[in-house]
Amino acid sequence: MAVMVNSSDQNETTSKEASQLCALLKEMKDGLDLVRSKVQALTLKVKEDQFPTTHGLSYLDAKNFLLLSYCQCVVYYLLRKAKGLSIEGHPVVRSLVEIRLFLEKIRTIDKKQDYQIQKYIRGSVNTEEKEDANKEQADTTNKSNDLLRYRPHPDMITPKSTYHEVGDKYVPPKFAPTAMDGEKVSKSEKLAQRRDKQILRQANQSTVMRDILNDMEGKPEEVREVVGAESREAIQYREKMNKRARQEEEIFTRVPLTKAEKKQGKHLKKSRNGLVGLSEDFYGDVSSLPLNEDGDEGPSSFSNSDKGGKKQFKRKRRH
């Protein structure tokens, strides 16, 4: 009984999928017929040298090759499905995913290149119209034997400079910077991203956060020459020197230190028994942590207690 129920359900699903497959195949056939007619017309123009294909945009050539490869992979995929063959682990699936990813990634480039492509098309159309007009004008002048056909064309002369007087100052053209982001970011999202970067930077510079992360990751304890908390100035100087060392390794060149940097290094290397970091603001290290459930970042005391409170007045002494 269970076998009969399973077979009936399978027949129903097969009939539903068969109707959907027929509709999709019909739509695909109509699309292929339309594409075939357009491709045949373009191929005929190319063979007759009516449609030049040289000196074009290599970006469009690469995009056309991607689209052609995608269509070939889709046709092969449908062929295997129609024959009932398995596609699990087949390279055609990986090729389809890769090509689809490439086509989605170049959408921003398409938006940026749309203006340039339209500009080139308009320029070529205008050039052809001018050439046709010049040919017609040349034919009419040849017929009438007009001596003015050898006249110069001042409109075709390009000026060497945009300014005429000698004393004018040359100002280079200003090009506005363009971003490759496909979607626009709102002001609130920009502020949130800036705040996240600031919190991450503060956490990286914080000794407390660094100790917490090292403890959570199970890293070995670092043995320093100075016992106690380091000052923020020393931490920033050490990070600066580490970044400088990485850059020197990349360019294979040793950059000498300036007098101010040498003086700062000697000043920070002096033994201070680790008491400098204790005098700095502790609230700045843990301000990014969600300490309270109400969403408050932290108390307003520690080092800023006298800034947000009442004003302090000094008593005047009478002499």
C-alpha contacts under 8 A as a table, 3 or more apart, distances in Angstrom:
res1	aa1	res2	aa2	distance
1	M	4	M	5.20
1	M	5	V	6.39
2	A	5	V	5.11
2	A	6	N	6.17
3	V	6	N	5.16
3	V	7	S	6.14
4	M	7	S	5.10
4	M	8	S	6.17
5	V	8	S	5.15
5	V	9	D	6.22
6	N	9	D	5.18
6	N	10	Q	6.10
7	S	10	Q	5.00
7	S	11	N	6.15
8	S	11	N	5.07
8	S	12	E	6.30
9	D	12	E	5.13
9	D	13	T	6.28
10	Q	13	T	5.23
10	Q	14	T	6.01
11	N	14	T	4.98
11	N	15	S	6.13
12	E	15	S	5.19
12	E	16	K	6.29
13	T	16	K	5.12
13	T	17	E	6.07
14	T	17	E	5.16
14	T	18	A	5.91
15	S	18	A	5.00
15	S	19	S	6.36
16	K	19	S	5.38
16	K	20	Q	6.45
17	E	20	Q	5.06
17	E	21	L	5.95
18	A	21	L	4.95
18	A	22	C	6.15
19	S	22	C	5.16
19	S	23	A	6.40
20	Q	23	A	5.20
20	Q	24	L	6.24
21	L	24	L	5.08
21	L	25	L	6.01
22	C	25	L	5.09
22	C	26	K	6.13
23	A	26	K	5.17
23	A	27	E	6.26
24	L	27	E	5.10
24	L	28	M	6.04
25	L	28	M	4.94
25	L	29	K	6.02
26	K	29	K	5.05
26	K	30	D	6.29
27	E	30	D	5.22
27	E	31	G	6.28
28	M	31	G	5.09
28	M	32	L	6.08
29	K	32	L	5.05
29	K	33	D	6.15
30	D	33	D	5.18
30	D	34	L	6.33
31	G	34	L	5.15
31	G	35	V	6.16
32	L	35	V	5.04
32	L	36	R	5.92
33	D	36	R	5.06
33	D	37	S	6.27
34	L	37	S	5.34
34	L	38	K	6.42
35	V	38	K	5.19
35	V	39	V	6.01
36	R	39	V	5.10
36	R	40	Q	6.03
37	S	40	Q	5.26
37	S	41	A	6.33
38	K	41	A	5.21
38	K	42	L	6.27
39	V	42	L	5.11
39	V	43	T	5.97
40	Q	43	T	5.04
40	Q	44	L	6.15
41	A	44	L	5.22
41	A	45	K	6.41
42	L	45	K	5.13
42	L	46	V	6.23
42	L	51	F	7.63
43	T	46	V	5.09
43	T	47	K	6.20
44	L	47	K	5.18
44	L	48	E	6.29
45	K	48	E	5.17
45	K	49	D	6.21
45	K	50	Q	4.99
45	K	51	F	5.37
46	V	49	D	5.08
46	V	50	Q	5.88
46	V	51	F	4.90
46	V	52	P	6.64
46	V	53	T	7.62
47	K	50	Q	7.62
48	E	51	F	7.74
49	D	52	P	6.21
53	T	56	G	6.47
57	L	60	L	5.51
57	L	61	D	6.66
58	S	61	D	4.95
58	S	62	A	6.21
59	Y	62	A	5.20
59	Y	63	K	6.24
60	L	63	K	4.96
60	L	64	N	6.09
61	D	64	N	5.13
61	D	65	F	6.26
62	A	65	F	5.11
62	A	66	L	6.25
63	K	66	L	5.02
63	K	67	L	6.24
63	K	103	L	7.87
64	N	67	L	5.09
64	N	68	L	6.10
65	F	68	L	5.06
65	F	69	S	6.10
66	L	69	S	5.14
66	L	70	Y	6.10
66	L	99	I	6.57
66	L	103	L	7.73
67	L	70	Y	5.00
67	L	71	C	6.21
68	L	71	C	5.15
68	L	72	Q	6.26
69	S	72	Q	5.08
69	S	73	C	6.18
69	S	99	I	7.91
70	Y	73	C	5.15
70	Y	74	V	6.17
70	Y	95	S	7.97
70	Y	96	L	6.31
70	Y	99	I	6.36
70	Y	100	R	7.66
71	C	74	V	5.08
71	C	75	V	6.21
72	Q	75	V	5.19
72	Q	76	Y	6.22
73	C	76	Y	5.10
73	C	77	Y	6.00
73	C	92	V	6.14
73	C	95	S	7.30
73	C	96	L	6.43
74	V	77	Y	4.98
74	V	78	L	6.19
74	V	96	L	7.40
75	V	78	L	5.18
75	V	79	L	6.13
76	Y	79	L	4.94
76	Y	80	R	6.31
76	Y	92	V	7.81
77	Y	80	R	5.34
77	Y	81	K	6.31
77	Y	87	I	7.81
77	Y	92	V	6.90
77	Y	93	V	7.83
78	L	81	K	4.99
78	L	82	A	5.98
79	L	82	A	5.09
79	L	83	K	6.28
80	R	83	K	5.17
80	R	84	G	6.23
80	R	85	L	5.22
80	R	86	S	7.24
80	R	87	I	7.33
81	K	84	G	5.06
81	K	85	L	5.89
81	K	86	S	7.34
81	K	87	I	7.70
82	A	85	L	7.70
87	I	90	H	5.19
87	I	93	V	7.44
89	G	93	V	7.53
90	H	93	V	5.98
90	H	94	R	7.45
91	P	94	R	5.25
91	P	95	S	6.26
92	V	95	S	4.99
92	V	96	L	6.16
93	V	96	L	5.15
93	V	97	V	6.32
94	R	97	V	5.16
94	R	98	E	6.16
95	S	98	E	5.16
95	S	99	I	6.09
96	L	99	I	5.34
96	L	100	R	6.00
97	V	100	R	5.17
97	V	101	L	6.11
98	E	101	L	5.10
98	E	102	F	6.27
99	I	102	F	5.04
99	I	103	L	6.21
100	R	103	L	5.15
100	R	104	E	6.25
101	L	104	E	5.17
101	L	105	K	6.18
102	F	105	K	5.14
102	F	106	I	6.37
103	L	106	I	5.46
103	L	107	R	6.79
104	E	107	R	5.61
105	K	108	T	7.00
106	I	109	I	5.07
106	I	110	D	6.31
107	R	110	D	5.01
107	R	111	K	6.44
107	R	182	G	7.71
108	T	111	K	5.16
108	T	112	K	6.38
108	T	180	M	6.59
108	T	181	D	6.96
108	T	182	G	5.12
109	I	112	K	5.08
109	I	113	Q	5.98
109	I	180	M	7.66
110	D	113	Q	5.14
110	D	114	D	5.90
111	K	114	D	5.38
111	K	115	Y	7.87
112	K	115	Y	6.76
112	K	116	Q	7.89
113	Q	116	Q	5.27
113	Q	117	I	6.14
114	D	117	I	5.25
114	D	118	Q	6.18
115	Y	118	Q	5.25
115	Y	119	K	6.07
116	Q	119	K	4.96
116	Q	120	Y	6.24
117	I	120	Y	5.18
117	I	121	I	6.25
118	Q	121	I	5.06
118	Q	122	R	6.14
119	K	122	R	5.21
119	K	123	G	6.10
120	Y	123	G	5.00
120	Y	124	S	6.15
121	I	124	S	5.20
121	I	125	V	6.21
122	R	125	V	5.12
122	R	126	N	6.09
123	G	126	N	5.13
123	G	127	T	6.08
124	S	127	T	5.01
124	S	128	E	6.22
125	V	128	E	5.20
125	V	129	E	6.25
126	N	129	E	5.08
126	N	130	K	6.15
127	T	130	K	5.10
127	T	131	E	6.14
128	E	131	E	5.06
128	E	132	D	6.18
129	E	132	D	5.15
129	E	133	A	6.17
130	K	133	A	5.02
130	K	134	N	6.03
131	E	134	N	5.04
131	E	135	K	6.12
132	D	135	K	5.11
132	D	136	E	6.25
133	A	136	E	5.16
133	A	137	Q	6.11
134	N	137	Q	5.00
134	N	138	A	5.97
135	K	138	A	5.02
135	K	139	D	6.15
136	E	139	D	5.14
136	E	140	T	6.32
137	Q	140	T	5.17
137	Q	141	T	6.20
138	A	141	T	5.13
138	A	142	N	6.03
138	A	149	R	7.37
139	D	142	N	5.16
139	D	143	K	6.21
140	T	143	K	5.18
140	T	144	S	6.32
141	T	144	S	5.15
141	T	145	N	5.75
141	T	146	D	5.36
141	T	149	R	6.29
142	N	145	N	4.99
142	N	146	D	6.83
146	D	149	R	6.07
147	L	150	Y	6.46
148	L	151	R	5.27
153	H	156	M	5.69
153	H	157	I	7.27
154	P	157	I	5.37
155	D	158	T	7.93
159	P	162	T	6.96
161	S	164	H	7.44
163	Y	166	V	7.98
163	Y	168	D	6.89
163	Y	170	Y	7.95
164	H	168	D	7.80
165	E	168	D	5.73
181	D	184	K	7.07
185	V	189	E	6.33
185	V	190	K	6.69
186	S	189	E	5.33
186	S	190	K	6.36
187	K	190	K	5.08
187	K	191	L	6.24
188	S	191	L	5.10
188	S	192	A	6.16
189	E	192	A	4.97
189	E	193	Q	6.11
190	K	193	Q	5.11
190	K	194	R	6.09
191	L	194	R	5.05
191	L	195	R	6.07
192	A	195	R	5.07
192	A	196	D	6.16
193	Q	196	D	5.08
193	Q	197	K	6.22
194	R	197	K	5.15
194	R	198	Q	6.21
195	R	198	Q	5.03
195	R	199	I	6.15
196	D	199	I	5.09
196	D	200	L	6.11
197	K	200	L	5.06
197	K	201	R	6.08
198	Q	201	R	5.07
198	Q	202	Q	6.15
199	I	202	Q	5.12
199	I	203	A	6.09
199	I	288	S	6.05
200	L	203	A	5.02
200	L	204	N	6.17
201	R	204	N	5.14
201	R	205	Q	6.33
202	Q	205	Q	5.15
202	Q	206	S	6.08
202	Q	284	G	7.86
202	Q	285	D	7.05
203	A	206	S	5.07
203	A	209	M	5.87
203	A	210	R	7.50
203	A	285	D	6.87
203	A	288	S	7.53
204	N	207	T	8.00
204	N	209	M	7.27
204	N	210	R	6.82
205	Q	210	R	7.89
205	Q	232	R	7.64
205	Q	235	I	6.97
205	Q	236	Q	7.41
206	S	209	M	5.38
206	S	210	R	6.20
206	S	285	D	5.25
207	T	210	R	5.00
207	T	211	D	6.12
207	T	229	A	7.68
207	T	230	E	7.82
207	T	285	D	7.46
208	V	211	D	5.22
208	V	212	I	6.25
208	V	285	D	6.50
208	V	286	V	7.66
209	M	212	I	5.02
209	M	213	L	6.13
209	M	285	D	7.11
209	M	286	V	7.57
210	R	213	L	5.21
210	R	214	N	6.10
211	D	214	N	5.13
211	D	215	D	6.06
212	I	215	D	5.11
212	I	216	M	6.18
213	L	216	M	5.06
213	L	217	E	6.07
214	N	217	E	5.19
214	N	218	G	5.96
214	N	219	K	5.15
214	N	220	P	7.63
214	N	221	E	7.83
215	D	218	G	5.15
215	D	219	K	6.37
216	M	219	K	7.91
224	R	227	V	6.80
226	V	230	E	7.72
226	V	271	S	6.88
226	V	272	R	7.62
226	V	273	N	6.17
226	V	274	G	5.79
227	V	273	N	5.92
227	V	274	G	5.23
228	G	273	N	6.75
228	G	274	G	4.11
228	G	275	L	6.53
228	G	277	G	7.78
229	A	274	G	5.13
229	A	275	L	6.58
229	A	276	V	7.13
229	A	277	G	4.85
229	A	278	L	6.42
230	E	234	A	6.44
230	E	235	I	6.86
230	E	274	G	5.85
230	E	275	L	7.66
230	E	276	V	6.54
230	E	277	G	4.86
231	S	234	A	5.27
231	S	235	I	6.46
231	S	274	G	7.90
231	S	276	V	5.38
231	S	277	G	4.08
231	S	278	L	7.86
231	S	280	E	7.44
232	R	235	I	5.09
232	R	236	Q	6.19
232	R	277	G	6.88
232	R	280	E	7.91
233	E	236	Q	5.22
233	E	237	Y	6.12
234	A	237	Y	5.04
234	A	238	R	6.12
234	A	268	L	6.25
235	I	238	R	5.16
235	I	239	E	6.24
236	Q	239	E	5.15
236	Q	240	K	6.08
237	Y	240	K	5.03
237	Y	241	M	6.21
237	Y	265	G	7.85
238	R	241	M	5.13
238	R	242	N	6.19
239	E	242	N	5.05
239	E	243	K	6.16
240	K	243	K	5.19
240	K	244	R	6.13
241	M	244	R	4.91
241	M	245	A	6.11
242	N	245	A	5.06
242	N	246	R	6.32
243	K	246	R	5.17
243	K	247	Q	6.32
244	R	247	Q	5.19
244	R	248	E	6.20
245	A	248	E	5.06
245	A	249	E	6.23
246	R	249	E	5.13
246	R	250	E	6.34
247	Q	250	E	5.08
247	Q	251	I	6.36
248	E	251	I	5.31
248	E	252	F	5.56
248	E	253	T	5.34
248	E	254	R	5.74
248	E	255	V	7.02
249	E	252	F	5.02
249	E	253	T	7.07
257	L	261	E	6.03
257	L	262	K	6.36
258	T	261	E	5.24
258	T	262	K	6.24
259	K	262	K	5.12
259	K	263	K	6.08
260	A	263	K	5.09
260	A	264	Q	6.10
261	E	264	Q	5.03
261	E	265	G	6.08
262	K	265	G	5.08
262	K	266	K	6.24
263	K	266	K	5.25
263	K	267	H	6.13
264	Q	267	H	5.03
264	Q	268	L	6.20
265	G	268	L	5.22
265	G	269	K	6.07
266	K	269	K	5.16
266	K	270	K	6.56
267	H	270	K	5.77
268	L	271	S	7.99
271	S	274	G	7.80
272	R	275	L	6.32
272	R	276	V	7.01
274	G	277	G	6.57
274	G	278	L	7.84
275	L	278	L	5.44
275	L	279	S	7.20
276	V	279	S	5.77
276	V	280	E	7.31
277	G	280	E	5.50
278	L	281	D	7.96
278	L	282	F	7.99
281	D	284	G	5.77
281	D	285	D	7.61
281	D	302	F	7.04
281	D	303	S	5.85
282	F	285	D	5.56
282	F	286	V	7.12
282	F	302	F	7.25
282	F	303	S	7.99
283	Y	286	V	5.45
283	Y	287	S	5.67
283	Y	298	G	7.81
283	Y	302	F	6.37
283	Y	303	S	7.48
284	G	287	S	5.32
285	D	288	S	7.51
286	V	289	L	5.47
287	S	290	P	7.93
287	S	297	E	5.87
287	S	298	G	6.24
288	S	297	E	6.84
289	L	297	E	7.15
290	P	293	E	7.28
290	P	295	G	6.80
290	P	296	D	7.45
290	P	297	E	6.26
291	L	296	D	7.59
291	L	297	E	6.82
291	L	298	G	6.65
292	N	295	G	5.92
292	N	296	D	5.88
292	N	297	E	7.17
292	N	298	G	7.20
293	E	296	D	7.44
296	D	299	P	7.87
299	P	302	F	7.70
300	S	304	N	6.24
300	S	305	S	6.09
300	S	308	G	7.64
301	S	304	N	5.37
301	S	305	S	4.19
301	S	306	D	7.98
302	F	305	S	6.12
303	S	306	D	7.75
304	N	307	K	5.29
304	N	308	G	6.93
305	S	308	G	6.32
305	S	309	G	6.47
306	D	309	G	5.54
306	D	310	K	7.44
306	D	311	K	7.92
